[in-house]
Each structure stands twice: as C-alpha cells, then as structure tokens.
C-alpha cells in the first residue's frame, strides 16, 4: 500500500466500494479543500479526531448530527445531510436489506418476538444494550441503522403493526431496570397509536406455535406476502406461498393463545412500574465504598 493510500495513518476509503466509503471520500476531499486537519474538523463538529478518521476511511457510519455539523463547518450547502440517509440505508447487512426495502411497501407487519422488543418499537438506549450484548465491532453502525429504520412509522400512511411478544421479552432486563422500564413505557406510548396492537404471550401458555423462534411477516400493498426469519449468523426472507401460509397459521395460533390487547398493556404497565421502582430503589441505596471512606 502506497503512502497516497493513507490519510493520517488510516487507509483511504474507495468511493466505488459503498455509499459509506463515498461519504468518507467526499468528507476528506472537502476537508482538505478547506485546509482543515482531522483534529480541527473534529473540534468544529464536537467529536474526536479518531471519529473523523474512521468516517473518512469508511469504517464508521456517521451520525445525522455529525453530517449536519460537517455541512456547517465546511460550508457544503447540505451535501452531507443529503448523503446521510443513503449511507444509513446501505448500512444494513446485504441479507437484511431486501426485507428493509419490502418493509417500506408493507400495509401490515405481523411480528412474533421471543427474546427482544420488535426493532421498530425499540428505544435507542435499549438498542444500544441489545447490540452491546453481542460485543459486535460495528455496534455503533447497527444502532444508527436501527433507529433510522424507525422513520418508517413517520410516513404519511405507516403500516399497521401487530406484535405478539413472549412474556420473556418483558422479563429479560436488557440494559438494566431503568433501560427496560423506559422501553416498556415506550411500548405503552406506541400502543396509543391505533395502528399498533400489542399482545403478550404469558408463560402459563406452555407450549405454543412460536417455540421454533421469532419471525415477522409483511402484508404487501402489491405482490405476495413475505416472511422474515432471524438466525444466529443471518436471517432469511421467504416468499414461497407454502412457507408464508405456514407462518401465518402459526401467527394466528399465537394471537389466539396470547392475552387480549387490553390485558397485555396492563401487564406491560405493571412490569414497567416494577423495573422503574427497582431503579429508584437502587439509586437510593447508600454507596458502601463511600461510607467506608
């Protein structure tokens, strides 16, 4: 690798590789044209030199706020703010991107979750805790992509969402009691939207149709329905009529076994209160180490 292929010690991004690399290349070009170092641009955008360096090398997804601050610092007339949505859209893994594209055209999303809150209904701090638990090297990028995907709910005519959550979703305190309590409160706020229906599948149901794992279906405005099934390594989108029919039948059985929407919200509210009471209780406990001092 030649010296020309490096910027401040990091390899230059190849703009032909991805939109993320294109963003990084444009940022480097505009920064150099303005006569600014990465450190100086970092100060003007309220971030570190290493953050700017990683974005220019295409190894980090920029935040929307960073893109806007770069436009201000470099007088680029909104260039980076316009590029940012494209970068985020392509931040998803290749195997998941087809589902994200289909999701935008869905009239209804029917989702069964047995471990975590549905992605479209997650709070940012919950998302951070979810990806942090996997110790993923690109957790920052995944968080940004997940939160951006939720803009789907802000469309003029957003899809209807019907989610069935195994009770374990409520009981698994991802991020601790405070994060989990606020996440459940967010679910209650989401359920105020008449287009969003939540049901909880209680533990005492025993065996149920969702034991094989989580899945989500899309009812499309045009074209056949599809089903997405997650996996340890990657997820898969199924469009075969028999597969979709089997998933829809399983989902109907899950809805039948679940608590009513009203009873489900009552359980979510009670569980949220437990978590937040626990957080307040922990915050009132004296710091033993400080007392010993």
C-alpha positions in Angstrom: 0.0 0.0 0.0 1.5 3.4 -1.0 1.7 6.5 1.1 -1.0 8.1 -1.2 -3.5 5.5 0.1 -3.3 6.7 3.6 -4.8 9.7 5.4 -3.4 10.5 8.9 -2.3 6.9 9.2 -5.6 5.3 8.1 -6.3 3.8 4.6 -8.4 5.9 2.3 -11.9 4.7 1.5 -12.6 3.5 -2.0 -15.7 5.5 -3.1 -16.6 2.7 -5.5 -17.0 0.2 -2.7 -20.0 1.6 -0.9 -22.0 4.7 -0.1 -20.3 4.8 3.3 -16.9 4.9 1.5 -18.2 7.6 -0.8 -19.3 9.7 2.2 -15.9 9.3 3.7 -14.1 10.2 0.5 -16.2 13.3 0.0 -15.6 14.4 3.5 -11.8 14.0 3.1 -11.8 16.0 -0.1 -14.0 18.8 1.3 -11.9 18.9 4.5 -8.6 19.2 2.6 -10.1 21.8 0.3 -11.0 23.8 3.4 -7.4 23.4 4.7 -8.6 21.7 7.9 -6.9 18.8 9.7 -9.0 15.9 11.0 -8.3 17.3 14.5 -9.6 20.7 13.6 -12.7 19.3 11.9 -13.3 17.2 15.0 -13.3 20.2 17.2 -15.7 22.1 15.0 -18.1 19.1 14.9 -17.7 18.3 18.6 -16.2 14.8 18.1 -12.8 13.2 18.3 -10.0 13.1 15.7 -10.4 9.3 15.6 -14.1 9.5 14.8 -13.4 11.8 11.8 -10.6 9.4 10.7 -12.8 6.3 10.9 -15.5 8.0 8.9 -13.1 9.1 6.2 -11.7 5.6 6.0 -15.2 4.2 5.6 -15.1 2.2 8.8 -17.7 4.1 10.8 -21.2 5.2 10.0 -21.7 9.0 10.6 -24.5 10.2 12.8 -27.1 12.5 11.3 -25.9 15.3 13.7 -22.3 14.9 12.5 -23.4 15.1 8.8 -25.2 18.4 9.6 -22.3 19.8 11.5 -19.9 19.0 8.7 -22.1 21.0 6.3 -21.9 23.9 8.7 -18.1 23.6 9.3 -17.2 23.1 5.6 -19.9 25.3 4.0 -21.1 22.4 1.8 -24.7 23.6 1.4 -26.3 20.5 2.9 -24.3 17.9 0.9 -23.6 15.6 3.8 -27.1 15.9 5.2 -28.4 14.7 1.8 -25.9 11.9 1.6 -26.6 10.6 5.2 -30.0 8.9 4.5 -28.4 7.0 1.6 -25.5 5.9 3.8 -27.8 4.7 6.5 -30.0 2.8 4.1 -26.9 0.8 2.9 -25.6 0.3 6.4 -27.8 -2.8 6.7 -26.2 -6.3 6.0 -26.8 -7.4 2.4 -29.0 -10.3 3.5 -31.3 -8.0 5.6 -31.6 -5.1 3.1 -34.3 -6.9 0.9 -36.6 -7.1 4.0 -36.0 -3.4 4.9 -36.9 -2.4 1.3 -40.0 -4.6 1.3 -41.0 -3.3 4.8 -41.4 0.2 3.3 -44.1 -1.0 1.0 -46.0 -3.2 3.5 -49.5 -2.3 4.6 -49.3 -4.5 7.7 -46.4 -6.0 9.7 -47.2 -9.0 11.9 -44.3 -9.8 14.2 -43.6 -12.5 16.9 -40.7 -11.9 19.2 -39.5 -14.3 21.9 -36.4 -12.5 23.1 -36.4 -8.8 22.4 -38.8 -5.9 21.7 -39.6 -5.6 17.9 -36.9 -3.4 16.3 -39.3 -0.8 15.1 -40.5 -0.2 18.7 -37.2 -0.1 20.5 -35.8 2.9 22.3 -32.2 4.0 21.4 -30.8 3.0 24.8 -32.4 -0.4 24.5 -31.0 -0.8 21.0 -27.5 0.1 22.3 -27.9 -2.5 25.1 -29.1 -5.2 22.6 -26.1 -4.7 20.3 -23.7 -4.2 23.1 -24.6 -7.6 24.5 -23.3 -9.2 21.3 -20.0 -7.4 21.6 -20.2 -6.5 17.9 -17.4 -4.4 16.4 -19.9 -2.5 14.3 -22.5 -1.9 17.1 -22.5 1.9 16.6 -23.4 1.5 12.9 -26.1 -1.1 13.7 -27.7 1.3 16.3 -27.7 4.1 13.8 -29.3 1.9 11.1 -31.9 0.5 13.6 -33.0 4.0 14.7 -33.1 5.3 11.2 -35.3 2.3 10.1 -37.9 3.5 12.6 -38.7 6.5 10.3 -41.0 4.0 8.6 -43.5 4.8 11.4 -43.4 8.5 10.5 -44.6 8.0 6.9 -47.8 9.7 5.8 -49.5 6.3 5.8 -47.4 4.0 8.0 -48.0 0.2 8.1 -50.2 -1.3 10.7 -48.2 -3.3 13.2 -49.5 -6.3 15.2 -46.8 -7.7 17.6 -47.1 -10.7 19.8 -44.4 -10.7 22.5 -43.5 -13.7 24.6 -43.5 -12.8 28.2 -39.8 -13.4 28.4 -39.4 -10.2 26.3 -40.8 -8.3 29.2 -38.9 -10.2 31.9 -35.4 -10.0 30.3 -34.0 -6.8 31.8 -31.8 -5.8 28.8 -29.7 -2.8 29.8 -30.9 -3.0 33.5 -34.1 -2.0 35.2 -34.0 1.7 34.1 -33.5 1.0 30.4 -36.0 -1.8 30.5 -38.6 0.2 32.4 -38.4 3.1 29.9 -38.5 0.7 27.0 -41.8 -0.8 28.3 -43.2 2.7 28.8 -42.3 3.4 25.2 -44.3 0.3 24.2 -47.3 1.7 26.0 -46.9 5.0 24.2 -46.6 3.2 20.9 -49.8 1.3 21.7 -51.7 4.7 21.9 -51.4 4.6 18.1 -54.5 2.8 16.8 -52.3 1.3 14.0 -50.2 -0.6 16.6 -51.5 -3.5 18.5 -49.5 -5.4 21.1 -50.3 -8.8 22.7 -48.3 -10.7 25.3 -48.0 -14.5 25.3 -47.9 -15.4 29.0 -45.6 -18.1 30.5 -48.5 -20.2 31.6 -49.4 -20.8 28.0 -46.9 -23.6 28.0 -46.0 -25.0 24.5 -47.0 -22.7 21.6 -46.7 -22.3 17.9 -43.7 -19.9 18.2 -41.3 -22.2 20.0 -39.1 -22.6 16.9 -38.2 -18.9 17.1 -39.0 -15.3 16.2 -40.4 -14.3 12.8 -42.1 -11.4 11.1 -44.5 -11.2 8.1 -45.3 -8.5 5.7 -48.6 -8.0 4.0 -47.7 -6.1 0.9 -49.7 -3.4 -0.9 -48.9 -5.1 -4.2 -47.4 -8.6 -4.6 -47.3 -11.7 -2.4 -46.7 -11.6 1.4 -43.2 -12.4 2.7 -41.8 -13.7 6.0 -38.5 -13.0 7.6 -36.9 -15.5 10.0 -33.9 -14.5 12.0 -30.9 -16.6 12.7 -27.6 -16.7 14.6 -25.5 -15.9 11.6 -28.0 -14.3 9.2 -31.7 -14.0 8.6 -33.7 -15.2 5.6 -36.6 -13.8 3.6 -39.2 -16.4 2.4 -41.7 -15.6 -0.3 -42.9 -19.2 -1.1 -46.6 -19.4 -0.7 -46.5 -22.5 1.4 -43.9 -21.0 3.8 -45.9 -17.8 4.2 -49.1 -19.8 4.8 -47.4 -21.9 7.5 -46.0 -18.8 9.2 -49.4 -17.0 9.0 -51.1 -20.1 10.6 -48.5 -20.1 13.4 -49.1 -16.4 14.0 -52.9 -16.9 14.2 -52.4 -19.5 16.8 -50.0 -17.2 18.8 -52.6 -14.4 18.7 -55.3 -16.9 20.0 -53.0 -18.0 22.9 -51.9 -14.5 23.8 -53.6 -12.2 26.3 -56.0 -9.7 24.9 -54.6 -6.3 23.9 -56.0 -4.7 27.0 -54.7 -7.3 29.4 -51.4 -7.2 27.6 -51.0 -3.5 28.1 -51.9 -3.9 31.8 -49.1 -6.5 32.2 -46.6 -4.3 30.3 -47.6 -1.3 32.5 -47.2 -3.3 35.7 -43.9 -4.7 34.6 -42.6 -1.3 33.7 -43.5 0.0 37.1 -41.6 -2.8 38.7 -38.5 -2.0 36.8 -38.6 1.7 37.4 -39.4 1.2 41.2 -36.3 -1.1 41.2 -34.2 1.6 39.6 -35.3 4.2 42.1 -34.7 1.8 45.0 -31.2 1.1 43.7 -30.4 4.8 43.3 -31.4 5.4 47.0 -29.1 2.7 48.3 -26.0 4.2 50.0 -22.7 3.8 48.4 -20.9 1.4 50.7 -17.5 2.2 49.4 -18.0 5.9 50.1 -19.4 5.2 53.6 -16.3 3.2 54.4 -14.2 6.3 53.5 
